[in-house]
């Protein structure tokens, strides 16, 4: 996809340990079109956050990208030097983290943190940056932004702080926003507001979003397409309606089945038996086969690549055409 | 803020009175003050007269009140040993100790903080390992040994710095300073390093561990994600967040530097309060010891008070707590 904002190709992230390299993200490929919202879901440890960190170049040692490519608007960025990558961060790719309470430096006024970020990326005066910051806070739903810009983070509630964090992440007008569980730490009543805000701000700016979450409701509400991750791989990716209504991969089916609905309040919740494997013990073949009710011979020995499954793509042998030849 | 200040002042007063009680007990009950002051052949009548003159027959609480009253007016009596007012002795000796302590603290902070930041950021570089090895030496070697080693290297072997004394001093009011003469400054170098080395290693290790802690926090990750320059992240965001514990320790250590300059002053024959105290101990010169005790306590209280005020400047969250308190 030449016109995509972000294009990730066969990305692998590994951790060098004494017992060899653990592969935490294993051959992940996806694209995000301008203005598109891609939801990334999966259990904890599936490699969602690590994929986000790899895109923005913030994987912490001893983790590193071992292979693959990351392209941002036609430019390869995973090979950039530290200073060039710094200019990409904030300016081209913004990022929001899970916990708004700890994302802001407690010792600086929020205005100073926004002005600092704007001026790190644009050659503007302090006053201009400050005016921009006020406008942005206003837009992010901070009432009386002009008066509150000189407040410290602890003077805001959690929801308000996440609004400030969003304003900060978007203040240098990036093309792509990576939102890593942006609402998980918030009250349910606030979550919807923050998601609505995120949607609005990004739509107005044409900012593409990579929305990492384990909340299917948020995905259904927000995303255009969704990628389901399991044990470091994307097992299913496709238009959000298609994947949610008509999941193909057995794992995605299990995930959907595990969502409680008020309409169907019938006894126990459905659960997927077993747990996601540890990185050191990823099964051969399809990593999901020990938990899969539909697994057959091929799943134990051969790892499935993504293949068309309805309007989506799934990495599952159930969708292999008998005549198809695999490399 | 005012309520906070008043409360802290009150606490300080309680601490000072407690120390004053200790000093008073020391003064009054360790040996007999009268027999310390007079010679062997003084008659019994003379002793009794002196006892009455000094008010040593009054009830204890009156004696204590008198002791405190005198101390407030900086009157600590006469030194048994040199027969001079203790206050004058201290006024002569204090500038030397304060200048030494400040130089040592400056040395410790000016080197310790950058080394701590560096070793915190570049955890695995060879320079960090060198710093940490050196700091281990600084922590494990006793002060007197460091002093003697420095004397051996710089005074005996290289012959570039004096091995003892304070050099020439210039009076500014009652304060005799050695900071304005070349020989005074040269004389300050070795004792200041000796006294400050341990503190420097302490500051280095503290700043390092605090930096490691802070660099893991979300707001540092977020600062990176916003594309701020490394410099701004390390010094603006990370270092400032390490400062509250670092300043606490530096404050307490400054008190210890002053209080425990004794060893360094002895090694370098530095004419400060520590040397005075050692001599007072040797001669059981109780008034000097009592005054020294009070003075050191006062300095600790003062430094802690200042540290508290600095906290408020650094961390806005403390302002809220204080306002609420």
Interface residues (C-beta under 8 A of the other chain):
Chain A: X56 X58 X82 X86 X87 X88 X89 X90 X91 X94 X95 X97 X99 X102 X103 X104 X105 X106 X107 X108 X116 X117 X120 X121 X152 X154 X155 X165 X168 X169 X172
Chain B: X217 X218 X219 X221 X222 X223 X224 X225 X226 X227 X228 X229 X230 X232 X236 X237 X240 X241 X314 X315 X316 X317 X320
